[in-house]
Amino acid sequence: MGRPPNPKIEEKDLRGFKHFKLLLPMFEKLHNHACESDKAGNRKLHYDQHIALILLYFFNPIVSSLRAIQQASQLKKVQKLLGCARTSLGSLSEAARVFDADLLRGIIGQLVEKLQPVHHTTSFDGIQGVLTLVDGTLLPALPKLVEAMWLDDRNKAFKLHTQFDLLKGVPVQMDLTAGNASEREVLAANLKPGRVYVTDRGYVSFNLFRQIIDIGSSFVCRMRENAAFEVLEKRPLSDEAVQAKIVRDVRVRFTGWKAKKPLGDQPMRIVEITCKPRRTTGRRPGDAGPTQGQTLLVATDLLDVPAEVIALIYQHRWAIETFFRFFKHVLGCRHLLSHCENGIAIQTYVAIIACLLIALWTGKKPTLRTYEMICHYFTGLADEEELLAHIQKLQPQS
């Protein structure tokens, strides 16, 4: 949903403040952050107020820029809710530099803990671990931004490395790096126990596989077509596996010097699945990649999970791509409120909080239609009864 030019914002244009009242206590612990050097007590915009103003930007299309946020802060209703005075553009710009973005990770964790799974897929009932989709996406930046180079002067970007809880339908972690940062290294630095990491070919690394296993998690990863391995055992295919277009299910040992040191003789598993041949994209924007073959290889250390379930887990990787489109196009993250890395990180984390709030309010994963209805409610085009009616009509997600 596109954001309109900046009109004059009036009190009647903004609604839904009671929902913000429920959130503010969660942000209170941030209130005195970065006030240590302010001995005279001159700070007018505090961290909790700054976060609330950015949430106002996400849920009110009329608040479409940093200047519009500043204009909204002049409204008595906003000032009463946030307990802040009129905010200047200078204060908003300074906030992006002085407030620590990483402090928002704790709030994200609190919200994730409150969420219940929105997917109910009985096939996953036997999986030991949180199904966590992993991928990265480029966030286009302004040409004058020099902190994150990608290729050349025409292609500069930050990259969001995302961990996405499949069953809850929300991101549980996003790490902001330079656009050319290694996805494998970022994931290795943020591994947690009790998860099943679902990744694509860009994450193929035997060292990473070893780290995932050692930390107490598992992986389901698509391999490159030239992956070298020795077949130790051919497993019979069930009727369900055949229906899932599985060609073979084998226990293997990866060969080659890159695999031998981290994995040794530890057995792994390859599930080969029939797919439609197509031209893939290259690692760099605009590049054409190799042609995808008629089958794909999915490697995993889950030796006892049915082959058709492994295939289904990998098939659900599309959910993170759908989220990326929602995140960048719907929540406005293509329009950066700040040009510094910390400010972009703050905007990114608040966008995650916005996604989590939609999931908490509706009991469903964030979608374009639901987001639009919430925005209609916050701007007064829809009343609470219409919003609740929309939520009740949402189909159960499987």
Secondary structure, 3 states (H helix, E strand, C coil): CCCCCCCCCCHHHCCCHHHHHHHHHHHHHHCCCCCCCCCCCCCCCCHHHHHHHHHHHHHCCCCCCHHHHHHHCCCHHHHHHHCCCCCCHHHHHHHHHHCCHHHHHHHHHHHHHHCCCCECCHHHCCCCCEEEEEEEEEEECCCCCCCCEEEECCEEEEEEEEEEECCCCEEEEEEEEECCCCHHHHHHCCCCCCEEEEECHHHCCHHHHHHHHHCCCEEEEEECCCCCEEEEEEECCCHHHHHCCEEEEEEEEECCHHHHHHHCCCCEEEEEEECCCEEEECCCCCCEEEEECCEEEEEECCCCCCHHHHHHHHHCCHHHHHHHHHHHHHCCCCCCCCCCHHHHHHHHHHHHHHHHHHHHHHCCCCCHHHHHHHHHHHCCCCCHHHHHHHHHHCCCEC
